[in-house]
Amino acid sequence: MSKLRICLVSSEVAPFSKTGGLADVSAGLSRWLARRGHDVRIFTPLYERVARAGYPLETETRVGDVSVPFGDWSQEFAIRSTPLPDGGGNGGVVPVHLIDCPGLYGRERLYSSEHGDEALRFALLSRAVLEACQRLDWFPHVFHCNDWHTAMLPVYKRTLYDWDRKLWASRTLLTIHNIDFQGVFPSSRIGDLGMRGLERHLHQGDWARGEINCMKSGLAWVDWISTVSDTYAHEIQTAEGGRGLDGILRDRSGSLSGIVNGCDYGDWDPATDPHIPSNYTRDDRSGKLECKKRLLERMLLPYSADCVVFGMVSRLTHQKGVDLLPQVLPAFLREYPQARVVVLGSGEARYEDALQWLRNTFPTQIAIFRGYHEELAHWIEAGSDVFLMPSLFEPCGLNQMYSMRYGTIPVVRRTGGLADTVRPWNPVEETGTGFVFWDFDPFALLAEMRHAMGAHAHPPAWDTLVENAMREDWSWDRQGVHYENLYRHIASR
């Protein structure tokens, strides 16, 4: 089995649709697999923003217009295909099959729970993949499903499609990117999932409580489970980290793997990044100072020779540790008037308001950009000295890996993928790649930010730390092999 057929199913894929790291991982892993010679294809919804973006979409005539039964009624879809953009020359050709159903996906937002049909929207995604593979006469060795939005695919394959021996031979993998999101719906939505009459195949404890949990149902039926770091794989088997799924995950621990996500250095490399003001390398970092000056100028903050820039690009939620910033920054900024903080992100109103208060209180030290801006995200990675990721939990995280590539030193809490990718700085042995704290506590974060300031004040030590960080390799060339080996293992079962 030298050449694998991999069907990657995801609710978002960069650059077509993106709210977080899932989109980058879906694209980066697929490119790497194609470069290795595997036949990989992506299935994802044709959202309105994708339809408007001008990608060259071709109708898959072999699939045609398909009507999928959902109980007493049907939902129609078609397939439009386009190649995945190459992403800086780091991948082979990957067909992206977009599920065209304007009634469900023709909306500005990717996720729209306010419409009350999220169960149907993503049930159709899973059903459409199976229907399309049948009509294309293309049967993968492994269906790689991602998060709750695709977790019903293993259930459908083993129930509604169990008559198809070619599909039966395919194996399934479900990757948990964030266990907080499980796709829980009232049992009255059973028709939207197309499972009326098949209730016995759902988790009976949930059903007795009047609920359907898509993630839990998928975990029960899938051939193998993975998550996005080894530490997170252990955390989700605990009562605290499992969010109610720890029992089933412990039961299936023999079929559970943790693999840290890879970085697509075709998009994130200071030597070639087209977004940043000045490129630089590990051997010649002079361009990083220019990026720092330009970032502060852009954000209307003053530059000084001794200033230290702390950057943050994040969703503004409890998970990301934003609670700690209002408790830490006032004291920190008064103690270190040379410190600057630049935040890019959006989220809960209470956090946006708290950051705006900090901006108003420290107008020469803090700058905030609400929302998301791809270019500015690259500027912050390149122009910052330190990157803040004080997450309550972080399944994998990508920004800490981007930061190290850019010589921007991460300050992280020891959880999930942050624990697996950032090694604490040891100034005696001159080892490590960042600053790490254990307790989700403002004093613990403040201590590591002070350590960062102290290290930055000693240029030889700081240069060594930056050198260590920039030598780290979290590319798909390193991480993709783990997925390749896992696919082969699953397919041979």
Residue pairs with C-beta under 8 A, 6 or more apart in sequence:
1 141
1 488
1 491
1 492
2 37
3 37
3 38
3 39
4 33
4 38
4 39
4 40
4 141
4 142
4 484
4 487
4 488
4 491
5 38
5 39
5 40
5 138
5 139
5 140
5 141
5 142
6 30
6 33
6 38
6 39
6 40
6 41
6 140
6 141
6 142
6 144
6 487
7 40
7 41
7 43
7 129
7 133
7 140
7 142
7 143
7 144
7 170
8 26
8 29
8 30
8 40
8 41
8 42
8 43
8 144
8 146
9 42
9 43
9 44
9 125
9 126
9 129
9 143
9 144
9 145
9 146
9 150
9 153
10 22
10 23
10 26
10 42
10 43
10 44
10 146
10 147
10 149
10 150
11 17
11 22
11 44
11 45
11 110
11 111
11 122
11 125
11 146
11 147
11 149
11 150
12 18
12 19
12 20
12 22
12 23
12 26
12 44
12 110
13 23
13 26
13 27
13 30
13 42
13 44
13 84
13 96
14 23
14 24
14 26
14 27
15 27
15 85
16 23
16 44
16 47
16 49
16 50
16 53
16 55
16 96
16 98
17 23
17 44
17 45
17 47
17 49
17 50
17 110
18 24
19 110
19 111
20 315
21 177
21 261
21 396
21 397
21 398
22 146
22 147
22 177
24 264
24 267
24 398
25 177
25 228
25 261
25 262
25 398
26 42
26 44
26 146
27 42
27 84
27 87
27 264
28 87
28 90
28 91
28 261
28 262
28 263
28 264
28 476
29 262
29 476
29 480
29 483
30 40
30 42
30 84
30 91
30 94
31 84
31 86
31 87
31 90
31 91
31 92
31 94
31 264
31 266
31 476
32 90
32 91
32 262
32 476
32 477
32 480
33 40
33 94
33 480
33 483
33 484
34 40
34 91
34 92
34 93
34 94
35 90
35 91
35 92
36 480
36 484
37 92
38 484
40 94
41 94
41 95
41 96
41 97
41 138
41 140
42 84
42 94
42 95
42 96
42 97
43 96
43 97
43 99
43 125
43 128
43 129
43 132
44 96
44 97
44 98
44 99
44 125
45 98
45 99
45 101
45 104
45 105
45 110
45 121
45 125
46 57
46 80
46 98
46 99
46 100
46 101
46 105
47 105
47 106
47 107
47 110
48 102
48 105
48 106
48 107
48 108
49 108
50 98
51 57
51 106
55 82
56 82
57 80
57 81
57 82
57 98
58 80
58 81
58 82
59 78
59 79
59 80
59 81
60 78
60 79
60 80
60 81
60 97
60 132
60 136
62 135
62 136
63 78
63 79
63 131
63 132
63 135
63 136
64 78
64 135
65 76
65 77
65 78
66 76
66 77
66 78
66 128
66 131
66 132
66 135
67 74
67 75
67 76
68 74
68 75
68 76
68 77
68 124
68 127
68 128
68 131
68 194
69 194
70 120
70 123
70 191
70 192
70 193
70 194
71 191
71 194
71 196
72 191
75 101
75 103
75 104
75 120
75 124
76 101
77 99
77 100
77 101
77 124
77 128
78 100
78 101
79 97
79 98
79 99
79 100
79 128
79 132
80 97
80 98
80 100
81 95
81 96
81 97
81 98
82 95
82 96
82 98
83 93
83 94
83 95
83 96
84 91
84 93
84 94
84 95
84 96
86 266
87 264
87 266
87 267
88 264
88 266
88 267
88 269
88 272
89 266
90 264
90 265
90 266
90 476
91 266
97 132
99 105
99 124
99 125
99 128
99 129
101 124
101 128
104 117
104 120
104 121
104 124
105 121
107 115
111 118
112 118
112 121
117 192
118 183
118 185
119 183
119 185
119 189
119 192
119 193
119 212
119 214
120 189
120 192
120 193
122 148
122 149
122 150
122 152
122 183
122 214
123 152
123 192
123 193
123 194
125 149
125 150
126 145
126 150
126 152
126 153
126 156
127 156
127 160
127 194
129 143
129 150
129 153
130 153
130 156
130 157
130 161
130 167
133 139
133 140
133 167
134 164
134 166
134 167
139 166
139 167
139 169
139 170
140 170
141 170
141 171
141 487
141 490
141 491
142 170
142 171
142 172
142 173
142 487
142 490
142 491
143 153
143 154
143 157
143 170
143 171
143 172
143 173
144 173
144 175
144 487
145 151
145 153
145 154
145 172
145 173
145 174
145 175
145 218
145 222
146 174
146 175
146 177
147 175
147 176
147 177
147 178
147 181
147 215
148 181
148 182
148 183
148 214
148 215
148 218
149 183
149 214
150 174
150 218
151 174
151 183
151 214
151 215
151 217
151 218
151 219
151 222
152 193
152 214
152 217
152 218
153 172
153 218
154 172
154 174
154 218
154 221
154 222
154 223
155 195
155 201
155 202
155 217
155 218
155 220
155 221
156 194
157 167
157 168
157 170
157 172
157 221
158 201
158 221
159 195
159 198
159 201
160 194
160 198
161 167
161 168
162 168
171 223
171 224
171 490
171 491
171 493
172 221
172 222
172 223
172 224
172 490
173 222
173 223
173 224
173 225
173 226
173 486
173 487
173 490
174 218
174 219
174 222
174 224
174 225
174 226
175 225
175 226
175 227
175 228
176 215
176 225
176 226
176 227
176 228
176 236
176 395
177 227
177 228
177 395
177 396
178 395
179 215
179 227
179 236
179 241
179 242
179 243
179 245
179 395
180 243
180 319
181 215
182 213
182 214
182 215
182 216
182 243
182 244
182 245
183 213
183 214
183 215
184 211
184 212
184 213
184 214
185 192
185 193
185 211
185 212
185 214
186 210
186 211
186 212
187 207
187 210
187 211
187 212
189 212
190 196
190 199
190 212
193 212
193 214
195 201
195 202
195 212
199 207
201 217
201 221
202 212
202 217
203 213
203 216
203 217
203 220
206 212
206 213
206 216
215 245
216 245
216 248
219 225
219 245
219 248
219 249
219 252
220 248
223 255
223 490
223 493
224 255
224 256
224 257
224 486
224 489
224 490
225 249
225 252
225 255
225 256
225 257
226 233
226 256
226 257
226 258
226 259
226 486
227 233
227 236
227 256
227 257
227 258
227 259
227 395
228 258
228 259
228 260
228 261
228 395
228 396
228 416
228 417
229 258
229 259
229 260
229 261
229 395
229 396
229 416
229 417
229 419
229 420
229 421
230 258
230 259
230 260
230 420
231 258
231 415
231 416
231 417
231 419
231 420
232 241
232 258
232 393
232 394
232 395
232 396
232 416
232 417
233 256
233 257
233 258
234 258
235 241
235 242
235 393
235 415
235 416
236 242
236 243
236 245
236 246
236 249
237 246
237 249
237 250
237 253
237 256
238 246
239 246
241 393
242 249
249 256
257 482
257 486
259 479
259 482
259 483
259 486
260 396
260 417
260 420
260 421
260 474
260 479
261 396
261 398
261 417
261 479
262 474
262 475
262 476
262 477
262 478
262 479
262 480
263 398
263 401
263 402
263 405
263 474
263 475
263 476
264 475
264 476
265 405
265 475
266 272
267 273
268 378
268 381
268 402
268 405
268 406
269 405
270 276
270 279
270 280
270 281
270 287
270 288
270 382
270 405
270 406
270 407
271 279
271 280
271 281
272 279
273 279
273 378
273 382
275 374
275 375
275 378
275 379
276 287
276 291
276 378
276 379
276 382
276 383
277 290
277 291
277 294
277 379
277 382
278 287
278 288
278 290
278 291
278 294
279 287
280 286
280 287
280 288
280 291
280 382
280 407
282 407
282 467
282 470
282 471
285 407
285 466
288 382
288 383
288 406
288 407
291 379
291 382
291 383
292 303
292 309
292 383
292 384
292 385
293 303
293 383
294 379
294 383
295 309
295 342
295 379
295 380
295 382
295 383
295 384
296 302
296 303
296 307
296 309
296 340
296 342
296 383
297 303
298 376
298 379
299 342
299 367
299 369
300 367
301 340
301 342
301 364
301 365
301 366
301 367
302 364
304 338
306 338
307 338
307 339
307 340
308 336
308 338
308 339
308 340
308 385
308 386
308 452
308 453
308 456
309 340
309 341
309 342
309 383
309 384
309 385
309 386
310 339
310 340
310 341
310 342
310 384
310 385
310 386
310 387
310 388
310 411
310 449
310 452
311 341
311 342
311 343
311 344
311 380
311 381
311 383
311 384
311 386
311 387
311 388
311 403
311 408
312 341
312 342
312 343
312 344
312 345
312 380
312 387
312 388
312 389
313 343
313 344
313 345
313 377
313 380
313 381
313 399
314 320
314 322
314 343
314 344
314 345
314 389
314 399
315 345
315 346
315 347
316 322
316 345
316 346
316 347
316 348
316 351
316 352
316 355
317 347
317 348
317 351
318 348
318 392
319 391
319 392
319 393
319 394
320 347
320 389
320 390
320 391
320 392
321 389
321 390
321 391
321 392
321 413
321 440
321 445
322 347
322 351
322 354
322 355
323 351
324 390
324 440
324 441
324 442
324 445
325 354
325 355
325 358
325 388
325 390
326 354
326 355
326 357
326 358
327 442
328 442
328 445
328 446
328 449
329 341
329 358
329 362
329 366
330 358
330 361
330 362
331 446
332 339
332 446
332 449
332 450
333 339
333 341
333 362
333 365
333 366
335 450
336 453
337 365
339 365
339 453
340 365
340 366
340 367
341 358
341 365
341 366
341 367
342 366
342 367
342 369
342 380
342 383
342 384
343 355
343 366
343 367
343 368
343 369
344 369
344 371
344 372
344 373
344 376
344 377
344 380
345 369
345 370
345 371
345 372
346 352
346 370
346 371
346 372
352 370
355 366
355 368
356 368
358 366
358 368
359 366
359 367
359 368
369 376
381 387
381 399
381 402
381 403
381 406
381 408
382 406
382 408
384 403
384 408
385 408
385 409
385 452
385 456
386 408
386 409
386 410
386 411
386 435
386 449
386 452
386 456
387 399
387 400
387 403
387 408
387 409
387 410
387 411
388 410
388 411
388 449
389 397
389 399
389 400
389 410
389 411
389 412
389 413
389 418
390 411
390 412
390 413
390 437
390 440
390 445
391 397
391 412
391 413
391 415
391 416
391 418
392 413
392 415
392 440
393 415
393 416
394 412
394 413
394 415
394 416
394 417
394 418
395 416
395 417
396 416
396 417
397 412
397 416
397 417
397 418
397 421
399 410
400 410
400 412
400 417
400 418
400 421
400 422
400 434
401 421
401 472
401 474
403 409
403 410
403 469
404 410
404 421
404 422
404 433
404 434
404 469
404 470
404 472
404 474
405 469
405 470
405 472
405 474
406 470
407 466
407 469
407 470
408 469
409 425
409 433
409 434
409 435
409 452
409 455
409 465
409 466
409 469
410 418
410 422
410 433
410 434
410 435
410 469
411 434
411 435
411 436
411 437
411 445
411 448
411 449
411 452
412 418
412 422
412 434
412 435
412 436
412 437
413 436
413 437
413 438
413 440
413 444
413 445
414 436
414 437
414 438
418 436
419 436
421 472
421 474
422 433
422 434
422 436
423 431
423 432
423 433
423 434
423 436
424 432
424 434
424 435
424 436
425 431
425 432
425 433
425 434
425 435
425 451
425 455
425 465
426 432
427 455
427 461
430 461
430 464
430 465
430 468
431 468
432 465
432 468
433 465
433 468
433 469
433 472
434 469
435 448
435 449
435 451
435 452
436 448
437 444
437 445
437 447
437 448
438 444
455 461
455 462
455 465
456 462
